Every structure is written in C-alpha cells, then in structure tokens.
Amino acid sequence: VIFRWWKISLRNEFRESRPGEIKESQEDFLDDSSLHIQIAVVFGAKVLEHVLNLCRGNYDFLERLPVPLLLYIISFLELEDIARLSQVSRRFEMISNSNALWENIVENLCDTITPEMKELAQEMGWKQFFFTNRLQLQLQLRRRRQRQDARNKNL
C-alpha cells in the first residue's frame, strides 16, 4: 500500500517541498491505525474500508462489473432472483429496477411489441409495463389512442 501526499501552498517556504510517501506491506498496513485515520480523513470511510478489504483479500468482483455486462447477466435470472438481487446493495437495486433491464426482459419474453406498446412502456416504465396484465394494457393503449386522436383533431 502506497500513500502519497503533496503540500500545495503559495508560501515560499513550501515551494521546494517534495511529495511525502509511505510504503507499507499489506500486513503492516492492516496494523497501522494512524494511517487508517489519515486515509479516512482525506478520502472517507468508504475508501478506507475498500482498501482494508483489498488488503484482506476480500474482493467483490461482481460489484465492479460494468453496468451493460450486469444487465446482460441479470436478464437471464428468474424474477424472484432479480427481486432478491435488488436487496443486495443500492447499485443492484438501481440496476434491478432500471428501464434498460426490464426493456430487455420484456423484449426477450414477449412475442411482438408494437411501436405503440414501446411508447406506452417508455411512458409508464418497462417494469410497470411488464407487470401490468394484458387487459389493463389494452385499456391503456385504447385510452392513449383516443388522446392522440383528440389532439390530432384539435390541430
């Protein structure tokens, strides 16, 4: 673990100062509570916790995957598993409830999606669209058409 710092100042006495540096093995870093405090003050508790976990060998690779890859993987899960995954962390909650995920799920599970259905899904949200039964969707589509027809007549 390498901790570096620089003094930034307009004062003449600090213009020639060199960066400071502390290098410690992972084991030594885990025992150095004064350095933990410095890191927590400068970078925050989350960064300190992350560095401590890295030194302990606790990596969470799934949490670090890019969102498009996670969306692809999650789209293969059962609905109950997606609901459970949304409770793991804030990041997974956001991804599990995202329009991108539910649009992918709807497109994979539904035979045909008309452009009109897509517009309705974008208005109401893809997750809500997925869980709305067919009769309610038909009613909403009919109402949407009627509103559009009324607008077109007024123009």
TAWO-V143311 format. One record per helix or strand. SS is the DSSP state (H for helix, E for strand). FROM is the first residue (numbers start at 1). TO is the last residue. If there is no record, write none. Layout:
{{SS/FROM/TO} {SS/FROM/TO}}
//
This chain:
{{E/2/5} {H/12/14} {E/20/23} {H/26/31} {H/33/43} {H/45/56} {H/61/64} {H/67/74} {H/79/85} {H/90/96} {H/99/109} {H/115/124} {H/126/131} {H/134/154}}
//
